[in-house]
């Protein structure tokens, strides 16, 4: 596995790619127990990070609405 980057600084795609790699390694079954536990722990943190990004993105999307009268797009005044 490559150098471990701080998860909090990762973009969604980067975190998801690392999570997918961890799953492949764990499914391969060639890791030691300690390596597997460490990978599982990091994978759990990556999943949580991805979930947080998705939730934040969904809130941003929910703020955008289409004005039925003009057909234009407006953004609500709600601050997140």
C-alpha positions as CSV (number, residue, x, y, z in Angstrom):
1,X,0.0,0.0,0.0
2,X,1.2,3.5,-0.8
3,X,1.8,6.4,1.7
4,X,-1.2,7.0,3.9
5,X,-2.6,10.4,3.3
6,X,-4.6,12.3,6.0
7,X,-8.1,11.2,5.3
8,X,-9.6,14.5,6.3
9,X,-7.7,16.2,3.4
10,X,-8.9,13.7,0.8
11,X,-11.3,14.4,-2.0
12,X,-14.2,12.0,-2.4
13,X,-12.8,10.2,-5.4
14,X,-9.4,9.7,-3.8
15,X,-10.9,8.3,-0.6
16,X,-13.3,6.0,-2.5
17,X,-10.4,4.7,-4.7
18,X,-8.3,3.9,-1.6
19,X,-11.3,2.2,0.0
20,X,-11.9,0.1,-3.1
21,X,-8.2,-1.0,-3.0
22,X,-8.5,-1.9,0.7
23,X,-11.5,-4.1,-0.1
24,X,-9.6,-5.9,-2.9
25,X,-6.6,-6.5,-0.5
26,X,-8.9,-7.9,2.2
27,X,-10.8,-10.1,-0.2
28,X,-7.5,-11.5,-1.5
29,X,-7.0,-12.9,2.0
30,X,-3.2,-12.8,1.9
31,X,-2.7,-10.2,4.6
32,X,-1.7,-11.0,8.1
33,X,-4.3,-10.6,10.9
34,X,-2.7,-7.4,12.0
35,X,-2.5,-6.0,8.5
36,X,-6.1,-6.9,7.9
37,X,-7.3,-5.2,11.1
38,X,-5.3,-2.1,10.3
39,X,-6.7,-2.0,6.7
40,X,-10.3,-2.6,8.1
41,X,-9.8,0.3,10.5
42,X,-8.6,2.6,7.8
43,X,-11.4,1.4,5.5
44,X,-13.9,2.3,8.1
45,X,-12.5,5.8,8.5
46,X,-12.5,6.2,4.7
47,X,-16.2,5.1,4.5
48,X,-17.1,7.6,7.2
49,X,-15.3,10.3,5.3
50,X,-17.0,9.5,2.1
51,X,-20.4,9.4,3.8
52,X,-19.8,12.8,5.3
53,X,-18.9,14.3,1.9
54,X,-22.0,12.8,0.3
55,X,-24.2,14.1,3.0
56,X,-22.7,17.6,2.7
57,X,-23.1,17.5,-1.1
58,X,-26.7,16.4,-0.8
59,X,-27.4,19.3,1.5
60,X,-25.9,21.7,-1.0
61,X,-28.0,20.1,-3.8
62,X,-31.1,20.4,-1.7
63,X,-30.5,24.2,-1.4
64,X,-30.8,24.5,-5.2
65,X,-34.3,24.7,-6.5
66,X,-36.0,25.6,-9.8
67,X,-38.2,28.7,-9.9
68,X,-41.5,27.4,-11.3
69,X,-42.5,30.8,-12.8
70,X,-39.3,31.7,-14.6
71,X,-37.7,28.2,-15.0
72,X,-34.5,29.7,-13.5
73,X,-32.5,28.2,-10.7
74,X,-32.3,29.8,-7.3
75,X,-30.4,29.0,-4.2
76,X,-32.1,29.1,-0.8
77,X,-30.8,31.4,1.8
78,X,-30.2,28.7,4.3
79,X,-26.6,28.6,5.5
80,X,-25.1,25.2,6.3
